[in-house]
Each structure stands twice: as structure tokens, then as C-alpha cells.
């Protein structure tokens, strides 16, 4: 049974533990960069259809990391909002050197 986290602060250590594999974290990081690049591209090109690529690219890279390297079930399936928040907090923490890749 899934734990009922009361806050994102409580959830984030669990999220990081679910991303212990270096390749999984790298794939998340690459996917997040690509999501930002596609978002910028969609804005510059004034093409909202490009936004359809965002979940495919973002989740695609992340799920490959989980299924083939981390060998666990993505937190998105159980904690969708906290998981999405965790993706971006981890991305920022990687940029700041607080989480290694």
C-alpha cells in the first residue's frame, strides 16, 4: 500500500531514493532539458502542436530510466503531482550540484 505523504518536503527523500541509479537520473535530466527546449521551440515557432511532445519526451526518458536501469515503478503512477514536482526539484538540484549525475 502506498504511503500517504502529507507534504512534498516529506515526499522528496522518497523520490530521490527511487532515483538512486545514476543512469536513471541522467535520463531524467536529459528529458527535462529536452522538455524545456521543446517548450521554447513551441513558443518561438508559435506552434502549439509541439506541446504534445512534452509528456512523450519528458516521461519517455524518465520511464526508460526506471524500467531498464532503476528497475522500479515510476512514482508518477502513485504520486503524479508530487512526482512531477520532484522531477523539477531534482533537475534544479542537479544544476546546483546538490544531486550528482
N, C-alpha and C positions, 0 to 999 in steps of 0.2 A: 504494500500500500504506500502511496506517495505521501511524503511529509507535507504538511500544510505550513508553509513559511509565512511568517507574519509581516516580513519586510524584505525588500531587496537586499538590504545590508546582511540580513540573516541568510539569504539565498546565495549570495555571491561566492562565499567559500565553497559551497557545494558545487556551484557552476565551475569554478576553477579546478576542483578535484575531478570533474567529469572531462576536463581538457588537459590531463596530465601528459599525454603524448605530444612530443614536440612537433611531429608532422601534422597532427590534428590542429594544433594551434596555428601552425604556419598556413594551413589551408584556410582556416577561419580568417586569418589576417589578409591573405590574398583575396579571398572572396569579398571581404569588407572594402578593400581598396577598389576592387572592380565595381562594386555597387556604387561607391562614390563617383567613380569615373563615368559610369553609365548615367547616373543622375545628372552630372554636369553636362554630358553629351546631350541628353534629352532636353535640357534647358537651353543650351546653345543652339541646338538644331530645331528647337520648338516642335519637337516630335514626342507627344505623349505616349505613343505606342512603344517607345523604347523602355518606358517604365515597367512594361510587362516582363522585361528581362531581370528586373531587380530581385524578385524572390527566387527565380530559377538560378541565377548566378550566386546569390548570397547563400541560399540553402544548399545548392548543389555542391559547392566547395566544402561547406561545413559537414554535410552528410557523408560525403566521401571520407572525410577525416574520421568521422565517428564509426562508420560501418567497416572500413578497411584498416584503419590504424589504431584508433582508440578501442574499437570493438565493444562499443556500448550503444545504448539507445539515446539519440539526441534528447536533451532536456526540453526541446521545443514541443515534443509530444505531450509532456506532462505539465510543463510550466511555460506556455507560449509567450506571455508578456515578459516575465522575468528573464526568460532565455534571450529574447530579443534585446532587452536592456543589457544583459550580461555580455552579449556579442560586442556591443559598442563600448561598454566599460572596459572589457578585456582588450579591445582594439586600442583604446586610449592608453591603457596601462602598458601595452606593448610599446607604443610610441614613446612613452615616458620612461621606458626601461624598467618598469616595475614587474612585468611579466616577460620572461625570456622566450625568444624564438630562435 
